[in-house]
Amino acid sequence: MLKRLAPLVPLSLALLLTACASSGPQHISTLPQATTTTSTAALQDSRSVFEEGVLIYDAPLEEEDEATFRLDEQPYELPALSAVLERGHKLIGTPYRAGGSSLNGFDCSGFVNFLFREEAGIRLPRSTREMIKIEAPRVARHDLQPGDLIFFGDRGRVNHAGIYVGDGEFIHSSSKRSGGVRIDKLASRYWNSRYLLAKRVLEGDSQ
């Protein structure tokens, strides 16, 4: 009996190997990953806006652009964060001017808007009231990093903005009396009592 089956063994093995080869791993095409775009911050008609229990509102400025938060239409690569901070330091001493957003003078939101537009290609809303509503990650105070936007207010109503520069300090266009663009400490009695929240628009250098 075994002698009769012996010639069939090689044939069976050949058929088995052929079947295994045909059922091997198949090539799976990789689908392109979906890209994520930052949606435009929605404008709200209500004059009283709440975010996590904080009333977000400030008095209207003399001039306001269309509130937008966008990157350029073309593929965009974030610049070195140092470019934004270095330009800010070079502007220290620039006079304060209500409604100003140029080298002739800045108000607080005009200064922030200018730096992000000129150095990062990012157009932020013109007023602090709209700027605080941009769709960007909110940052805890103990996690602040250079480049984070910081918002201040009185009685929970936002009325001032600056940029964190590190070591517990931030740069901003303060007021005429205080000399315009300057650096102050978050821990100072005045600014500490008015701190509201911070948001992260730029990531740090990857180098």
C-alpha atoms as an extended CHARMM CRD file, in Angstrom:
* protein
*
       207  EXT
         1         1  MET       CA              0.0000000000        0.0000000000        0.0000000000  PROA      1               0.0000000000
         2         2  LEU       CA              2.7830000000        2.4380000000        0.9260000000  PROA      2               0.0000000000
         3         3  LYS       CA              4.5510000000        1.6880000000       -2.3570000000  PROA      3               0.0000000000
         4         4  ARG       CA              1.4100000000        2.6700000000       -4.2540000000  PROA      4               0.0000000000
         5         5  LEU       CA              1.1460000000        6.0290000000       -2.4090000000  PROA      5               0.0000000000
         6         6  ALA       CA              4.8480000000        6.9190000000       -2.6760000000  PROA      6               0.0000000000
         7         7  PRO       CA              4.6310000000        8.4370000000       -6.2150000000  PROA      7               0.0000000000
         8         8  LEU       CA              1.7860000000       10.6830000000       -5.0690000000  PROA      8               0.0000000000
         9         9  VAL       CA              3.7660000000       12.3960000000       -2.2630000000  PROA      9               0.0000000000
        10        10  PRO       CA              5.9260000000       14.6760000000       -4.4660000000  PROA      10              0.0000000000
        11        11  LEU       CA              2.8660000000       15.6750000000       -6.4840000000  PROA      11              0.0000000000
        12        12  SER       CA              0.8970000000       16.5350000000       -3.3100000000  PROA      12              0.0000000000
        13        13  LEU       CA              3.7580000000       18.6320000000       -1.9480000000  PROA      13              0.0000000000
        14        14  ALA       CA              4.0470000000       20.5240000000       -5.2330000000  PROA      14              0.0000000000
        15        15  LEU       CA              0.3340000000       21.3260000000       -5.2280000000  PROA      15              0.0000000000
        16        16  LEU       CA              0.5150000000       22.4590000000       -1.5730000000  PROA      16              0.0000000000
        17        17  LEU       CA              3.4680000000       24.8000000000       -2.2220000000  PROA      17              0.0000000000
        18        18  THR       CA              1.7070000000       26.2860000000       -5.2600000000  PROA      18              0.0000000000
        19        19  ALA       CA             -1.4020000000       26.9870000000       -3.1850000000  PROA      19              0.0000000000
        20        20  CYS       CA              0.6570000000       28.6910000000       -0.4110000000  PROA      20              0.0000000000
        21        21  ALA       CA              2.4530000000       30.8860000000       -2.9290000000  PROA      21              0.0000000000
        22        22  SER       CA             -0.8060000000       32.0510000000       -4.4560000000  PROA      22              0.0000000000
        23        23  SER       CA             -2.2690000000       32.9190000000       -1.0600000000  PROA      23              0.0000000000
        24        24  GLY       CA              0.7320000000       34.9540000000        0.1680000000  PROA      24              0.0000000000
        25        25  PRO       CA              0.6030000000       38.5490000000        1.3770000000  PROA      25              0.0000000000
        26        26  GLN       CA             -1.1810000000       40.8260000000       -1.0650000000  PROA      26              0.0000000000
        27        27  HSD       CA             -0.0040000000       44.3410000000       -1.7990000000  PROA      27              0.0000000000
        28        28  ILE       CA             -2.1220000000       46.9010000000        0.0390000000  PROA      28              0.0000000000
        29        29  SER       CA             -2.1060000000       50.3760000000       -1.3630000000  PROA      29              0.0000000000
        30        30  THR       CA             -1.6680000000       53.0960000000        1.2320000000  PROA      30              0.0000000000
        31        31  LEU       CA             -4.3130000000       55.7660000000        1.1620000000  PROA      31              0.0000000000
        32        32  PRO       CA             -3.0320000000       59.3330000000        1.4290000000  PROA      32              0.0000000000
        33        33  GLN       CA             -3.5690000000       60.8370000000        4.8330000000  PROA      33              0.0000000000
        34        34  ALA       CA             -6.1770000000       63.4890000000        5.0880000000  PROA      34              0.0000000000
        35        35  THR       CA             -4.8390000000       66.9380000000        5.7050000000  PROA      35              0.0000000000
        36        36  THR       CA             -6.2110000000       69.1040000000        8.4380000000  PROA      36              0.0000000000
        37        37  THR       CA             -6.8890000000       72.7640000000        7.9360000000  PROA      37              0.0000000000
        38        38  THR       CA             -7.5300000000       75.3410000000       10.6050000000  PROA      38              0.0000000000
        39        39  SER       CA            -11.0930000000       76.5460000000       10.3160000000  PROA      39              0.0000000000
        40        40  THR       CA            -11.8590000000       80.2410000000       10.3320000000  PROA      40              0.0000000000
        41        41  ALA       CA            -12.8180000000       81.5950000000       13.7350000000  PROA      41              0.0000000000
        42        42  ALA       CA            -16.5530000000       82.2030000000       13.6740000000  PROA      42              0.0000000000
        43        43  LEU       CA            -17.7280000000       85.7160000000       14.4660000000  PROA      43              0.0000000000
        44        44  GLN       CA            -20.4020000000       86.0880000000       17.0790000000  PROA      44              0.0000000000
        45        45  ASP       CA            -22.9280000000       88.9230000000       17.0530000000  PROA      45              0.0000000000
        46        46  SER       CA            -23.4530000000       88.7270000000       20.7960000000  PROA      46              0.0000000000
        47        47  ARG       CA            -21.6110000000       91.4300000000       22.7100000000  PROA      47              0.0000000000
        48        48  SER       CA            -21.2790000000       89.1170000000       25.7380000000  PROA      48              0.0000000000
        49        49  VAL       CA            -19.2470000000       85.9820000000       24.9680000000  PROA      49              0.0000000000
        50        50  PHE       CA            -18.3880000000       83.3580000000       27.5560000000  PROA      50              0.0000000000
        51        51  GLU       CA            -15.5270000000       80.8180000000       27.3740000000  PROA      51              0.0000000000
        52        52  GLU       CA            -15.1890000000       78.3400000000       30.2250000000  PROA      52              0.0000000000
        53        53  GLY       CA            -17.0000000000       80.6640000000       32.5980000000  PROA      53              0.0000000000
        54        54  VAL       CA            -14.9660000000       83.7650000000       31.6550000000  PROA      54              0.0000000000
        55        55  LEU       CA            -16.7990000000       86.6870000000       30.0660000000  PROA      55              0.0000000000
        56        56  ILE       CA            -14.8680000000       87.5620000000       26.9090000000  PROA      56              0.0000000000
        57        57  TYR       CA            -15.5220000000       91.1020000000       25.7160000000  PROA      57              0.0000000000
        58        58  ASP       CA            -13.7100000000       94.3880000000       25.3390000000  PROA      58              0.0000000000
        59        59  ALA       CA            -14.6510000000       97.8680000000       24.2320000000  PROA      59              0.0000000000
        60        60  PRO       CA            -14.6870000000       98.3920000000       20.4190000000  PROA      60              0.0000000000
        61        61  LEU       CA            -11.4890000000       99.7710000000       18.9190000000  PROA      61              0.0000000000
        62        62  GLU       CA            -11.3740000000      102.7080000000       16.5710000000  PROA      62              0.0000000000
        63        63  GLU       CA            -10.8150000000      100.3710000000       13.6260000000  PROA      63              0.0000000000
        64        64  GLU       CA            -11.3490000000       96.6530000000       13.0770000000  PROA      64              0.0000000000
        65        65  ASP       CA            -10.4480000000       94.4550000000       10.1590000000  PROA      65              0.0000000000
        66        66  GLU       CA            -12.4370000000       91.4070000000        9.1620000000  PROA      66              0.0000000000
        67        67  ALA       CA            -11.7080000000       88.8970000000       11.8820000000  PROA      67              0.0000000000
        68        68  THR       CA             -9.8490000000       86.0320000000       10.2890000000  PROA      68              0.0000000000
        69        69  PHE       CA             -7.3360000000       83.4580000000       11.3740000000  PROA      69              0.0000000000
        70        70  ARG       CA             -5.7560000000       81.7120000000        8.4390000000  PROA      70              0.0000000000
        71        71  LEU       CA             -2.5620000000       80.5250000000        6.8920000000  PROA      71              0.0000000000
        72        72  ASP       CA             -1.6250000000       81.5310000000        3.3800000000  PROA      72              0.0000000000
        73        73  GLU       CA             -3.3120000000       79.6500000000        0.5330000000  PROA      73              0.0000000000
        74        74  GLN       CA             -0.0040000000       78.1000000000       -0.5350000000  PROA      74              0.0000000000
        75        75  PRO       CA              1.6940000000       75.2640000000        1.3740000000  PROA      75              0.0000000000
        76        76  TYR       CA              3.0860000000       76.8880000000        4.4720000000  PROA      76              0.0000000000
        77        77  GLU       CA              5.9970000000       76.1040000000        6.7200000000  PROA      77              0.0000000000
        78        78  LEU       CA              6.1430000000       77.7110000000       10.1450000000  PROA      78              0.0000000000
        79        79  PRO       CA              9.0910000000       80.1020000000       10.4310000000  PROA      79              0.0000000000
        80        80  ALA       CA             11.6380000000       79.9560000000       13.2110000000  PROA      80              0.0000000000
        81        81  LEU       CA              9.9230000000       81.2620000000       16.3120000000  PROA      81              0.0000000000
        82        82  SER       CA             13.0180000000       83.3150000000       17.0250000000  PROA      82              0.0000000000
        83        83  ALA       CA             12.1730000000       85.5410000000       14.0330000000  PROA      83              0.0000000000
        84        84  VAL       CA              8.9360000000       86.6740000000       15.6730000000  PROA      84              0.0000000000
        85        85  LEU       CA             10.5660000000       87.2610000000       19.0450000000  PROA      85              0.0000000000
        86        86  GLU       CA             13.6360000000       89.0070000000       17.6330000000  PROA      86              0.0000000000
        87        87  ARG       CA             11.4900000000       91.3950000000       15.6090000000  PROA      87              0.0000000000
        88        88  GLY       CA              9.4460000000       92.1290000000       18.7090000000  PROA      88              0.0000000000
        89        89  HSD       CA             12.5520000000       93.0110000000       20.7010000000  PROA      89              0.0000000000
        90        90  LYS       CA             13.7130000000       95.3400000000       17.9250000000  PROA      90              0.0000000000
        91        91  LEU       CA             10.4180000000       97.2180000000       18.2020000000  PROA      91              0.0000000000
        92        92  ILE       CA             10.7980000000       97.9690000000       21.9030000000  PROA      92              0.0000000000
        93        93  GLY       CA             10.2490000000      101.6860000000       22.3980000000  PROA      93              0.0000000000
        94        94  THR       CA              7.8610000000      102.0650000000       19.4470000000  PROA      94              0.0000000000
        95        95  PRO       CA              5.2130000000      104.5210000000       20.6690000000  PROA      95              0.0000000000
        96        96  TYR       CA              1.7110000000      103.5220000000       21.6140000000  PROA      96              0.0000000000
        97        97  ARG       CA             -1.0160000000      104.7400000000       19.2680000000  PROA      97              0.0000000000
        98        98  ALA       CA             -4.6960000000      103.9320000000       19.6840000000  PROA      98              0.0000000000
        99        99  GLY       CA             -5.8110000000      101.9040000000       16.6540000000  PROA      99              0.0000000000
       100       100  GLY       CA             -2.2020000000      101.7440000000       15.4230000000  PROA      100             0.0000000000
       101       101  SER       CA             -0.8110000000       98.7100000000       13.6240000000  PROA      101             0.0000000000
       102       102  SER       CA              2.3080000000      100.0730000000       11.8980000000  PROA      102             0.0000000000
       103       103  LEU       CA              5.8170000000      101.2180000000       12.7440000000  PROA      103             0.0000000000
       104       104  ASN       CA              4.3930000000      104.6820000000       13.4160000000  PROA      104             0.0000000000
       105       105  GLY       CA              2.7500000000      103.2720000000       16.5370000000  PROA      105             0.0000000000
       106       106  PHE       CA              0.8370000000      100.2780000000       17.8700000000  PROA      106             0.0000000000
       107       107  ASP       CA             -2.0030000000       99.5340000000       20.1900000000  PROA      107             0.0000000000
       108       108  CYS       CA             -1.8370000000       96.1430000000       21.9310000000  PROA      108             0.0000000000
       109       109  SER       CA             -3.6510000000       94.0440000000       19.3170000000  PROA      109             0.0000000000
       110       110  GLY       CA             -2.0600000000       96.0270000000       16.4790000000  PROA      110             0.0000000000
       111       111  PHE       CA              1.4040000000       95.0800000000       17.7590000000  PROA      111             0.0000000000
       112       112  VAL       CA              0.5550000000       91.3570000000       18.0210000000  PROA      112             0.0000000000
       113       113  ASN       CA             -1.1620000000       91.4260000000       14.6390000000  PROA      113             0.0000000000
       114       114  PHE       CA              1.8410000000       93.1320000000       13.0040000000  PROA      114             0.0000000000
       115       115  LEU       CA              4.3870000000       90.5930000000       14.2930000000  PROA      115             0.0000000000
       116       116  PHE       CA              2.4030000000       87.5200000000       13.3060000000  PROA      116             0.0000000000
       117       117  ARG       CA              1.5710000000       88.9500000000        9.8850000000  PROA      117             0.0000000000
       118       118  GLU       CA              5.0680000000       90.1770000000        9.0320000000  PROA      118             0.0000000000
       119       119  GLU       CA              7.1510000000       87.3640000000       10.5380000000  PROA      119             0.0000000000
       120       120  ALA       CA              4.8510000000       84.3330000000       10.4100000000  PROA      120             0.0000000000
       121       121  GLY       CA              2.4760000000       85.0720000000        7.5280000000  PROA      121             0.0000000000
       122       122  ILE       CA             -0.4940000000       84.6430000000        9.8710000000  PROA      122             0.0000000000
       123       123  ARG       CA             -3.2990000000       87.1740000000        9.8420000000  PROA      123             0.0000000000
       124       124  LEU       CA             -4.9410000000       87.4700000000       13.2380000000  PROA      124             0.0000000000
       125       125  PRO       CA             -8.1600000000       89.2970000000       14.0930000000  PROA      125             0.0000000000
       126       126  ARG       CA             -7.6280000000       92.9920000000       14.6350000000  PROA      126             0.0000000000
       127       127  SER       CA             -9.2700000000       93.3830000000       18.0510000000  PROA      127             0.0000000000
       128       128  THR       CA             -8.5480000000       91.5730000000       21.3010000000  PROA      128             0.0000000000
       129       129  ARG       CA            -12.2590000000       90.7460000000       21.5040000000  PROA      129             0.0000000000
       130       130  GLU       CA            -11.9990000000       88.6290000000       18.3330000000  PROA      130             0.0000000000
       131       131  MET       CA             -8.3860000000       87.5650000000       18.7910000000  PROA      131             0.0000000000
       132       132  ILE       CA             -9.1610000000       85.7280000000       22.0210000000  PROA      132             0.0000000000
       133       133  LYS       CA            -11.7020000000       83.5790000000       20.1330000000  PROA      133             0.0000000000
       134       134  ILE       CA             -9.2840000000       82.1780000000       17.5250000000  PROA      134             0.0000000000
       135       135  GLU       CA             -9.3560000000       78.4150000000       17.1470000000  PROA      135             0.0000000000
       136       136  ALA       CA             -5.9860000000       77.6630000000       18.6950000000  PROA      136             0.0000000000
       137       137  PRO       CA             -5.0410000000       75.4390000000       21.6540000000  PROA      137             0.0000000000
       138       138  ARG       CA             -5.5450000000       77.0180000000       25.0400000000  PROA      138             0.0000000000
       139       139  VAL       CA             -2.4360000000       76.8540000000       27.2490000000  PROA      139             0.0000000000
       140       140  ALA       CA             -2.2720000000       76.5880000000       31.0140000000  PROA      140             0.0000000000
       141       141  ARG       CA             -0.2950000000       79.3550000000       32.6450000000  PROA      141             0.0000000000
       142       142  HSD       CA              2.3280000000       76.9530000000       34.0140000000  PROA      142             0.0000000000
       143       143  ASP       CA              2.8460000000       75.5380000000       30.4860000000  PROA      143             0.0000000000
       144       144  LEU       CA              3.4690000000       78.8550000000       28.7170000000  PROA      144             0.0000000000
       145       145  GLN       CA              6.0910000000       78.8320000000       25.9650000000  PROA      145             0.0000000000
       146       146  PRO       CA              7.6690000000       81.7200000000       24.0150000000  PROA      146             0.0000000000
       147       147  GLY       CA              5.3310000000       82.8790000000       21.2680000000  PROA      147             0.0000000000
       148       148  ASP       CA              2.1020000000       82.1230000000       23.1250000000  PROA      148             0.0000000000
       149       149  LEU       CA             -0.5780000000       84.8160000000       22.9990000000  PROA      149             0.0000000000
       150       150  ILE       CA             -1.5510000000       86.1380000000       26.4240000000  PROA      150             0.0000000000
       151       151  PHE       CA             -4.8110000000       87.9380000000       27.1570000000  PROA      151             0.0000000000
       152       152  PHE       CA             -5.6290000000       90.2640000000       30.0230000000  PROA      152             0.0000000000
       153       153  GLY       CA             -8.7920000000       91.9020000000       31.2220000000  PROA      153             0.0000000000
       154       154  ASP       CA            -10.6550000000       93.6770000000       33.9370000000  PROA      154             0.0000000000
       155       155  ARG       CA            -13.5870000000       91.9800000000       35.6900000000  PROA      155             0.0000000000
       156       156  GLY       CA            -13.2590000000       89.1030000000       33.2280000000  PROA      156             0.0000000000
       157       157  ARG       CA            -13.5490000000       91.3100000000       30.1240000000  PROA      157             0.0000000000
       158       158  VAL       CA            -10.6040000000       91.0910000000       27.7470000000  PROA      158             0.0000000000
       159       159  ASN       CA             -8.9860000000       94.4080000000       26.9060000000  PROA      159             0.0000000000
       160       160  HSD       CA             -5.2880000000       93.6890000000       26.3370000000  PROA      160             0.0000000000
       161       161  ALA       CA             -2.9840000000       91.2000000000       24.5830000000  PROA      161             0.0000000000
       162       162  GLY       CA              0.7230000000       90.4360000000       24.4710000000  PROA      162             0.0000000000
       163       163  ILE       CA              3.2240000000       87.7280000000       23.4990000000  PROA      163             0.0000000000
       164       164  TYR       CA              5.0180000000       85.5480000000       26.0110000000  PROA      164             0.0000000000
       165       165  VAL       CA              8.8320000000       85.6980000000       25.6070000000  PROA      165             0.0000000000
       166       166  GLY       CA              9.9280000000       83.3220000000       28.3690000000  PROA      166             0.0000000000
       167       167  ASP       CA             11.2300000000       83.6220000000       31.9290000000  PROA      167             0.0000000000
       168       168  GLY       CA              7.8610000000       84.8550000000       33.1500000000  PROA      168             0.0000000000
       169       169  GLU       CA              7.9070000000       87.8960000000       30.8510000000  PROA      169             0.0000000000
       170       170  PHE       CA              5.8280000000       89.1150000000       27.9110000000  PROA      170             0.0000000000
       171       171  ILE       CA              6.1780000000       91.8040000000       25.2690000000  PROA      171             0.0000000000
       172       172  HSD       CA              3.3350000000       94.1520000000       24.3940000000  PROA      172             0.0000000000
       173       173  SER       CA              2.3850000000       97.6790000000       23.4220000000  PROA      173             0.0000000000
       174       174  SER       CA              1.3060000000       98.9420000000       26.8010000000  PROA      174             0.0000000000
       175       175  SER       CA              0.1900000000      102.5770000000       26.8140000000  PROA      175             0.0000000000
       176       176  LYS       CA              1.3880000000      106.0850000000       26.0450000000  PROA      176             0.0000000000
       177       177  ARG       CA              2.2510000000      106.7000000000       29.6650000000  PROA      177             0.0000000000
       178       178  SER       CA              4.3780000000      103.5380000000       29.9250000000  PROA      178             0.0000000000
       179       179  GLY       CA              6.2790000000      104.1430000000       26.7000000000  PROA      179             0.0000000000
       180       180  GLY       CA              4.5970000000      101.8920000000       24.1290000000  PROA      180             0.0000000000
       181       181  VAL       CA              6.2310000000       98.5730000000       23.2490000000  PROA      181             0.0000000000
       182       182  ARG       CA              7.9820000000       97.1120000000       26.2840000000  PROA      182             0.0000000000
       183       183  ILE       CA              8.5860000000       93.9180000000       28.2630000000  PROA      183             0.0000000000
       184       184  ASP       CA              6.8480000000       93.2990000000       31.5790000000  PROA      184             0.0000000000
       185       185  LYS       CA              6.6590000000       90.4980000000       34.1210000000  PROA      185             0.0000000000
       186       186  LEU       CA              3.5220000000       88.3920000000       34.3980000000  PROA      186             0.0000000000
       187       187  ALA       CA              4.0630000000       88.1790000000       38.1400000000  PROA      187             0.0000000000
       188       188  SER       CA              3.8090000000       91.9270000000       38.6420000000  PROA      188             0.0000000000
       189       189  ARG       CA              0.8360000000       92.9160000000       40.7590000000  PROA      189             0.0000000000
       190       190  TYR       CA             -0.9390000000       94.7550000000       37.9420000000  PROA      190             0.0000000000
       191       191  TRP       CA             -0.6590000000       92.1210000000       35.1900000000  PROA      191             0.0000000000
       192       192  ASN       CA             -1.0120000000       89.1280000000       37.4920000000  PROA      192             0.0000000000
       193       193  SER       CA             -4.3880000000       90.3780000000       38.6820000000  PROA      193             0.0000000000
       194       194  ARG       CA             -5.5910000000       90.9000000000       35.0920000000  PROA      194             0.0000000000
       195       195  TYR       CA             -4.3720000000       87.6520000000       33.5110000000  PROA      195             0.0000000000
       196       196  LEU       CA             -7.1880000000       85.7980000000       31.7090000000  PROA      196             0.0000000000
       197       197  LEU       CA             -5.8010000000       83.0270000000       29.4890000000  PROA      197             0.0000000000
       198       198  ALA       CA             -3.2530000000       82.1150000000       26.8110000000  PROA      198             0.0000000000
       199       199  LYS       CA             -3.4170000000       80.4250000000       23.4150000000  PROA      199             0.0000000000
       200       200  ARG       CA             -0.7270000000       78.8110000000       21.2540000000  PROA      200             0.0000000000
       201       201  VAL       CA             -0.6010000000       79.7980000000       17.5870000000  PROA      201             0.0000000000
       202       202  LEU       CA              3.0560000000       79.0860000000       16.8630000000  PROA      202             0.0000000000
       203       203  GLU       CA              5.0770000000       75.9910000000       17.7520000000  PROA      203             0.0000000000
       204       204  GLY       CA              8.6580000000       76.2750000000       18.9040000000  PROA      204             0.0000000000
       205       205  ASP       CA             11.7170000000       75.7590000000       16.7130000000  PROA      205             0.0000000000
       206       206  SER       CA             12.2660000000       72.1990000000       15.5590000000  PROA      206             0.0000000000
       207       207  GLN       CA             16.0230000000       72.6530000000       15.4170000000  PROA      207             0.0000000000
